[in-house]
């Protein structure tokens, strides 16, 4: 977790500026650009977090990398001919939805408008319901004949009408700032006013 003293100093400087100036938009635009750059660095470096998955905030920056892709995900990507890296940024879909901008005259809004943004930021468990179709049963039989593995046969013969797998997605916080990022924000604010 980032040093509380840095966060406290930053809050104090913002409160002081807010009391002295009606419109902080110019400095907020510069800070927004720095936050946007920090988020890009999180993607480029495949994580810069403190490792505490139970307390993820914008101030959870550190030096730890995101967890590697699961072996099943790697296998799927390889079969589809997809690149394994970069994690979370293979298609640029998530990153393209992130927006950092001033809102009003004294605040900044950070958003990620993607259906899977939150699960990647905070982690969690997905519980999809997948109907078992005739086509899927044929696929299971084909895999059984190809591999001889009994689990494929069991899936082909199951009486279930649907699969309910549990898929654990580890937290890969991409909206985080490191102490260095906050120190740079502090210097921008200090020199701007």
N, C-alpha and C positions, 0 to 999 in steps of 0.2 A: 504494500500500500504506500502511496505517496506520502511524504512527510507532511504532517498536518500543518506545520508552520508555513510552508509554501502556500497551501490552500488558504490559510487564514490571512496571509499577507495579500494574496490576490483579491480575496473578498474585501479586505479593508481598502485597497486601492480603488476597486470598482465603486464601493460605497462613497468614498471621498469624491471621485470624479462625478458620480451621479448627482451628488449634492451641489457641485460647482458648475456643472454644465447641463443644459436641457437636453441636448442631442449628442449622444455618443456614437452615432452611426459611423463616422469616418474610422474611428479606432476599432469599432466592432467589425467593420468590413476587413480590416487587417487581421484581427484575431480570428475571424471566420476562415480566412485564407490559410492561416497557420494551422488551425484545427483540421481543415480539409487535407492539408499536406501531411499532418500527423496520421490521419486515418489511412491515407495512401501508403505511408511508411509501414503501417501495421500489416497491410496486404503484402507489400513488397518483401518485408522481412518475415512473413508468415507468423506474425504475432509479436507483441511486445506487452506482455501482461505480467502481473505479480504472482500468478499461479493459484490464487484463491478463487475457485469456481463458485463458492457459496456467497461471495460478496463482490459482484461485478458492477462497477460504476465507471463513469468517465475518468475517475481518478484511480483506476486499477492498473495503471501502466507499470511496466517493469521490464525485465529482460528475458522472460521465458517465452518460448515459441509455442504455437498451437500444437495440439496433439496431432500425430500423423493420421492419415486416412486409414480406416479399417481395412484389413486385408480383403474382405468381401467387396468393398468399394473399389479397391485397386484392381481386383480381378474383373469386376464389371467394366471399369473404364478401359482396361486392356482389351477385353473382348470387343468393345465398341470402337476401339481404335482412338480413344480419347487420351489426351495428355493427363498425367497424374498430378502435375503441378501447373500452376500454383494453386494451393489449397484456397478454396472459397473464391477464386478469381479466374477459373478456367474459361468461363464464358463472358466474364465482366458484367454479368447480369446484376448481381447484388451491388457491386461497387457503383454501377451506373445509376442506382436509385438513391444513393446517399446524397443528402443535401445539407449543407451548412451555410446558414445565412443570418444576418441580423433580422430581428423581429422587433418592430417598434423602434424606439430610440435608446433602449437600454438593455436589450437582451439578445441572445443568440439562440436560434433553434437548430437542432441537429435531428434529422429524420432519415429513416431508411424505409422507403415505400416498396418493400418486396414481401411476398407472402412468407418467405422463409428467413427474413432478417432477424427476428427475435430468437428463433431456435438456434441460429448460429452464434448470436451474441451471447446468450445466456445458457445454451445447452438445454437438454431435456429429452424426454422420451416420446416418440411418435407411436401411435397405436392405430395404424391403418387397417381398414377392413377390405380384404381383397376377395371378391367372389371367385369361386373355383368354377371355371367354365370347362366345357368339353375340350376346347383348344388347349387349356392348361393341362388337363389330364393327359392328353396326347403328348404334350411336351414332357411331362413327368415320365411317361413310359419311354419316350425317346432317350431321355437322360439315363434312365435305368439301364436300357439296353447298351447305351454307349459306355457307361462307367461300371455297371454291375453293383452300384451302391444301393443298399436296401432302403435308405431313406427316400430315394426317388420312387421306388416301388410303393412304399407306404403312403406317400403323397398321392400317387395315382389311384390307390385303392381306398383312400380315406372316404368316410361317409359324410364328412363335413361339407357344408355348402360354401364356406368361406374360410380364409386364412386370417388370423389376427396376430401378426408378428409384432414384437416389441422392438423398436429400433432406437437405440440410445445414440444421441448426437452430443458429443462433448462440447462444452463451451469453447468458442474460438472468438473471444472479444475483439472486435475490430474498431469499435468506438471507444478508445481509451487514449489517455494522454500520459506521457511519462513526465518525470520531474524536469527533464531537460526541456520538454515542450512547454511546461508551465513557466519555467524560468525565462524562456524566449517570449512568451506572452507578456510576462511581467516587464521585460525590457522594452517591448513594443509600447506598452501602455505608458511606462515611465518616460520614454523619450518623446512620445506623441503629445503629451500635455505638460 
